[in-house]
Amino acid sequence: MEHAIYLVTLVGTALVVAAAFSSLIAFRFGAPLLLLFLCIGLATGTDGLGIQFDNARIAYFAGSLALAVILFDSGFGTPLNALRQAAGPALSLATFGVLVTTGLFGVAAHYLLDLTWLESFLLGAAVASTDAAAVFFLLRAGEINLRERVRSTLEVESGTNDPIAIFLTITLVEIIAAHANPETNVLVTSLFLGFLLNMGLGAVVGVLGGLAIVRLVDRLNLDHGLLPIFVLTLSLMVFAAAGAIGGSGFPSGYVSGLIPGHSYI
């Protein structure tokens, strides 16, 4: 047992070091960072070094926490002027854009891949959102020259479309898993009401959590070395609180990052 702990720690830290070096390569030579991460995963997985991992629950848990941190950082690093410039078009793309992409991809998948309508729309929802980590890396580190309004729109949209796509994906998975075949009007109504409840609660908890983070940081006057860890821990607490009361933790993560990001902490 003790030997296994050392071995797992060694492999885990080696993968983190490899990921850090791959980011240096990406910065220096302009290589796509996510592609390098995928190559590391392939090289160390079943077809590479032979590391076996097939635990979907742990993967979902770790991925959700990582996405919560990414969304918090996205909100924290979004400038206020960018938010003012791009809020309207970005939110339109993050909501209606995701729905349109899901619908178009779902129709194509239904006729081309011979899937059911629910399976087709599930596939569309899975690919409808842009990757926040990839977009922020390309815009902030890739030295891509874009008009300020276009850059702001892409940044805000990439940080806000994940919650909508995740909500659609999870809802469709639950419907398919329950072997339900709801009527179209019932499905649309339940999706719309569930969307309002999840996103609304998530946004409210995010605002309250962001204000609480700012107040706690101002009151406690922590050492600067502890401050990032403390703020990230509070952001995950906000994320978990939103999910625990029936809302979505992902919009709460983004919103809770906006407030301290525009405060003097």
C-alpha positions as CSV (number, residue, x, y, z in Angstrom):
1,M,0.0,0.0,0.0
2,E,2.8,2.4,0.9
3,H,4.7,1.6,-2.3
4,A,1.5,2.3,-4.3
5,I,1.2,5.7,-2.7
6,Y,4.7,6.6,-3.8
7,L,4.2,5.2,-7.2
8,V,1.0,7.1,-7.8
9,T,2.5,10.3,-6.5
10,L,5.6,9.9,-8.7
11,V,3.5,9.3,-11.9
12,G,1.1,12.1,-11.1
13,T,3.9,14.7,-10.4
14,A,5.8,13.5,-13.5
15,L,2.6,14.2,-15.6
16,V,2.3,17.7,-14.1
17,V,6.0,18.4,-14.9
18,A,5.5,17.1,-18.4
19,A,2.4,19.4,-18.8
20,A,4.4,22.3,-17.5
21,F,7.2,21.7,-20.0
22,S,4.7,21.3,-22.8
23,S,3.3,24.7,-22.0
24,L,6.8,26.2,-22.3
25,I,7.1,24.6,-25.7
26,A,3.7,25.9,-26.7
27,F,4.7,29.5,-25.7
28,R,8.1,29.3,-27.4
29,F,7.1,27.7,-30.7
30,G,3.4,28.5,-31.0
31,A,2.4,24.9,-30.8
32,P,-1.3,24.2,-29.8
33,L,-1.1,23.6,-26.1
34,L,-4.2,21.3,-25.9
35,L,-2.8,19.1,-28.7
36,L,0.3,18.7,-26.6
37,F,-1.7,17.8,-23.6
38,L,-3.6,15.2,-25.7
39,C,-0.3,13.7,-26.9
40,I,0.9,13.4,-23.3
41,G,-2.3,11.6,-22.4
42,L,-2.0,9.2,-25.4
43,A,1.7,8.6,-24.6
44,T,0.9,7.6,-21.0
45,G,-2.4,5.9,-21.5
46,T,-3.4,2.4,-22.4
47,D,-1.8,2.4,-25.9
48,G,1.3,4.1,-24.6
49,L,3.0,3.4,-21.3
50,G,0.0,1.3,-20.3
51,I,-1.5,3.3,-17.5
52,Q,-5.1,2.0,-17.0
53,F,-7.8,4.5,-16.1
54,D,-11.5,4.0,-16.8
55,N,-13.2,5.6,-13.8
56,A,-15.8,7.9,-15.3
57,R,-16.9,9.3,-11.9
58,I,-13.5,10.4,-10.9
59,A,-12.9,11.9,-14.4
60,Y,-16.2,13.8,-14.2
61,F,-15.4,15.0,-10.7
62,A,-11.9,16.2,-11.6
63,G,-13.1,17.7,-14.8
64,S,-15.9,19.6,-13.1
65,L,-13.5,21.1,-10.5
66,A,-11.0,22.0,-13.2
67,L,-13.7,23.7,-15.3
68,A,-14.9,25.6,-12.2
69,V,-11.4,27.0,-11.6
70,I,-11.1,27.9,-15.4
71,L,-14.4,29.7,-15.3
72,F,-13.5,31.6,-12.2
73,D,-10.2,32.6,-13.7
74,S,-12.0,33.6,-16.9
75,G,-14.3,35.9,-14.9
76,F,-11.5,37.2,-12.7
77,G,-9.4,38.1,-15.8
78,T,-12.2,39.7,-17.9
79,P,-11.6,43.5,-18.0
80,L,-14.6,45.6,-17.1
81,N,-14.4,47.5,-20.4
82,A,-14.4,44.3,-22.3
83,L,-17.5,43.1,-20.5
84,R,-19.3,46.4,-21.3
85,Q,-18.3,46.2,-25.0
86,A,-19.2,42.6,-25.5
87,A,-21.9,41.6,-23.0
88,G,-24.7,41.7,-25.5
89,P,-23.3,39.8,-28.5
90,A,-21.3,37.4,-26.2
91,L,-24.4,36.4,-24.2
92,S,-26.4,36.0,-27.4
93,L,-23.7,33.7,-28.8
94,A,-23.4,31.8,-25.5
95,T,-27.2,31.1,-25.3
96,F,-28.9,31.2,-28.7
97,G,-25.6,30.4,-30.5
98,V,-25.3,27.2,-28.5
99,L,-28.9,26.2,-29.1
100,V,-28.6,26.8,-32.8
101,T,-25.4,24.8,-33.0
102,T,-26.9,22.0,-31.1
103,G,-30.0,22.0,-33.3
104,L,-28.0,22.1,-36.6
105,F,-25.5,19.5,-35.6
106,G,-28.3,17.3,-34.2
107,V,-30.3,17.4,-37.4
108,A,-27.1,16.5,-39.4
109,A,-26.2,13.7,-37.0
110,H,-29.8,12.3,-37.2
111,Y,-29.7,11.9,-40.9
112,L,-26.1,11.1,-41.5
113,L,-25.4,8.8,-38.5
114,D,-28.8,7.2,-38.2
115,L,-29.1,8.2,-34.5
116,T,-32.3,8.9,-32.6
117,W,-33.3,12.6,-32.2
118,L,-32.3,12.7,-28.6
119,E,-29.0,11.0,-29.2
120,S,-28.4,13.4,-32.1
121,F,-29.1,16.5,-30.0
122,L,-26.9,15.1,-27.3
123,L,-24.0,14.9,-29.7
124,G,-24.8,18.4,-30.8
125,A,-24.8,19.7,-27.2
126,A,-21.5,18.0,-26.5
127,V,-19.7,19.9,-29.3
128,A,-21.7,23.2,-29.1
129,S,-19.5,25.2,-26.8
130,T,-16.1,26.6,-27.4
131,D,-13.3,25.6,-25.0
132,A,-12.6,28.4,-22.5
133,A,-9.1,27.3,-21.8
134,A,-8.2,27.1,-25.5
135,V,-9.7,30.4,-26.4
136,F,-8.1,32.3,-23.5
137,F,-4.7,30.7,-24.3
138,L,-4.9,31.7,-27.9
139,L,-6.1,35.2,-27.3
140,R,-3.8,36.0,-24.3
141,A,-0.7,34.0,-25.1
142,G,-1.0,33.3,-28.8
143,E,-0.3,36.9,-29.9
144,I,-3.3,36.9,-32.2
145,N,-4.1,40.4,-33.4
146,L,-7.9,41.1,-33.4
147,R,-10.1,44.1,-33.0
148,E,-10.7,44.8,-29.3
149,R,-14.5,44.3,-29.6
150,V,-14.0,40.9,-31.4
151,R,-11.5,39.8,-28.8
152,S,-13.7,40.9,-25.9
153,T,-16.7,39.1,-27.4
154,L,-14.7,35.9,-27.8
155,E,-13.4,36.0,-24.3
156,V,-16.8,36.7,-22.6
157,E,-18.5,34.1,-24.9
158,S,-16.0,31.4,-24.2
159,G,-16.4,31.9,-20.4
160,T,-20.2,31.9,-20.5
161,N,-21.2,29.2,-23.0
162,D,-20.0,26.2,-21.0
163,P,-22.9,26.3,-18.4
164,I,-25.5,26.3,-21.2
165,A,-23.9,23.4,-23.1
166,I,-23.3,21.4,-19.9
167,F,-27.0,21.9,-18.8
168,L,-28.2,20.7,-22.2
169,T,-25.8,17.7,-22.2
170,I,-26.6,16.5,-18.7
171,T,-30.4,17.0,-19.2
172,L,-30.4,15.0,-22.4
173,V,-28.2,12.3,-20.8
174,E,-30.7,11.9,-18.0
175,I,-33.6,11.7,-20.4
176,I,-31.9,9.0,-22.5
177,A,-30.8,7.1,-19.4
178,A,-34.4,7.1,-18.1
179,H,-35.6,5.7,-21.4
180,A,-38.1,8.5,-21.6
181,N,-39.6,9.6,-24.8
182,P,-41.3,13.0,-24.0
183,E,-43.3,15.0,-26.4
184,T,-41.6,17.9,-28.1
185,N,-43.6,20.6,-26.2
186,V,-43.0,18.9,-22.9
187,L,-39.3,18.5,-23.6
188,V,-38.9,22.2,-24.6
189,T,-40.9,23.4,-21.6
190,S,-38.9,21.3,-19.1
191,L,-35.6,22.4,-20.7
192,F,-36.6,26.1,-20.6
193,L,-37.8,25.9,-17.0
194,G,-34.8,23.9,-15.9
195,F,-32.5,26.3,-17.6
196,L,-34.0,29.3,-15.9
197,L,-33.8,27.6,-12.5
198,N,-30.3,26.3,-12.9
199,M,-28.8,29.4,-14.4
200,G,-30.8,31.8,-12.2
201,L,-29.8,30.1,-9.0
202,G,-26.2,29.8,-10.2
203,A,-26.0,33.5,-11.1
204,V,-27.5,34.6,-7.8
205,V,-25.1,32.4,-5.7
206,G,-22.2,33.6,-7.9
207,V,-23.0,37.3,-7.1
208,L,-23.4,36.6,-3.4
209,G,-20.3,34.4,-3.4
210,G,-18.3,37.1,-5.2
211,L,-19.3,39.8,-2.8
212,A,-18.5,37.4,0.1
213,I,-15.0,36.7,-1.3
214,V,-14.2,40.4,-1.6
215,R,-15.4,41.1,1.9
216,L,-13.5,38.2,3.5
217,V,-10.3,39.1,1.7
218,D,-10.6,42.8,2.9
219,R,-11.4,41.8,6.4
220,L,-8.9,39.0,7.0
221,N,-5.8,40.7,5.5
222,L,-4.1,37.5,4.6
223,D,-0.5,37.0,3.6
224,H,0.0,37.5,-0.1
225,G,1.3,34.0,-0.5
226,L,-1.9,32.5,0.9
227,L,-4.2,34.8,-1.0
228,P,-4.5,32.9,-4.3
229,I,-5.1,29.6,-2.5
230,F,-7.7,31.2,-0.2
231,V,-9.6,32.8,-3.1
232,L,-9.5,29.6,-5.2
233,T,-10.8,27.6,-2.3
234,L,-13.7,30.1,-1.8
235,S,-14.5,30.0,-5.5
236,L,-14.9,26.2,-5.3
237,M,-17.0,26.6,-2.2
238,V,-19.3,29.0,-4.2
239,F,-19.4,26.4,-7.1
240,A,-20.4,23.6,-4.7
241,A,-23.0,25.7,-2.8
242,A,-24.8,26.6,-6.1
243,G,-24.9,22.9,-7.1
244,A,-26.0,21.8,-3.6
245,I,-29.2,24.0,-3.7
246,G,-30.2,22.8,-7.2
247,G,-28.5,25.5,-9.3
248,S,-25.6,25.2,-11.7
249,G,-22.2,25.7,-10.2
250,F,-20.6,26.8,-13.5
251,P,-22.3,30.2,-14.0
252,S,-21.7,30.8,-10.3
253,G,-18.0,30.2,-10.9
254,Y,-17.8,32.7,-13.7
255,V,-19.9,35.4,-12.0
256,S,-18.1,34.9,-8.6
257,G,-14.8,35.6,-10.5
258,L,-16.1,38.8,-12.1
259,I,-16.8,40.6,-8.8
260,P,-13.4,40.1,-7.1
261,G,-11.7,40.6,-10.4
262,H,-13.0,44.2,-10.6
263,S,-12.3,44.9,-6.9
264,Y,-9.1,46.0,-5.3
265,I,-8.1,42.8,-3.5
